[in-house]
Structures are given as C-alpha cells and as structure tokens.
Amino acid sequence: MTAGDSFGRLDDDDYPAYTMGRAAEMLNTTQGFLRALGEARLITPLRSAGGHRRYSRYQLRIAARARELVDGGTPIEAACRIVILEDQLEEAQRINAEHHRAAEPPSTPTSA
C-alpha cells in the first residue's frame, strides 16, 4: 500500500489511522485506559507492522462512549458491557427498519 492509498482511506470509519498516543490525546484520556478497553475486549486495535496499536474512528467513538460512562462513575467492566449492548441494539434497530421497508407494499399513485 502506498502513501496515496492510505490517504484515500482516511474517510473510512474502520481504517486504523490513529496511534495509541494520538487516540488517547483525542479522547483526553490515558493510554492505560485504551489498554484497559482492549483487555475488556470492547475494542481490539489493529497492529502496525511494528506491533503498535492503531485505532479507527469507529473505535474512538466506542472508546469515547465508554469514557463518558466511566467518568460518570460506572465501573469499566460495566461501561464496556453497556456500550456493547447499545451497539447491538442500534444494529438490531437498523436491521428491523430495513425489514420493515422491504415488507412495505409499493406505493401506488393516487388519481385526482
């Protein structure tokens, strides 16, 4: 992959564009917090060729939500579970909406 290829993927929510240090800085948290989220299996960062953790924008949003819960007094393990359940609920609602749209009969034009 060339530098040009990498630059084109920066709009991809799943592209691991951020180092651990940059991710921690963006979330105003510590690298230890990000490691704890990894240990709790909330997010699994990809690894660079050199073995360094790399995070995507999607993972940063998940980590930010966990941080919000932890800052509010929720234990990290519970925060991770809450975030997982919220994510699963959002996906189920999206799928349900798609099924409802697919099941709707085609609209017919009304005559005046």
Phi, psi and omega in degrees: 000133180268169178300323179297321178296317181297317181299321180294339182268358183297339176279351181281119181300336184261359180285125183283079188269345190247133175287167179299317180298315180292320179298315179297319179297315181297326182269357183054049180223187180259161175295329177298323177296316178297321177297320179297322177295324176293318179295326178280357178064029174283314176229144177237100181292149173285164180246139175287173178303330179273001177091006181278143179291139177228135185244147176265168177296323177300314179297324178293323176295318178297314180297322179296320178295317178298318180298319178301315179293316180296318178298333178276002176104002179281132176301148187302321180296318179292320179300317179297318180295318178300314181297319178298314180294321177298318180295317179295320179296316179300317179295318179296320179294322178297314180296318179299316179297321178297317179295320179296318178296320181291331183275346180291137177292149179299141180284143179251141179293140178270144180263146182257000000 
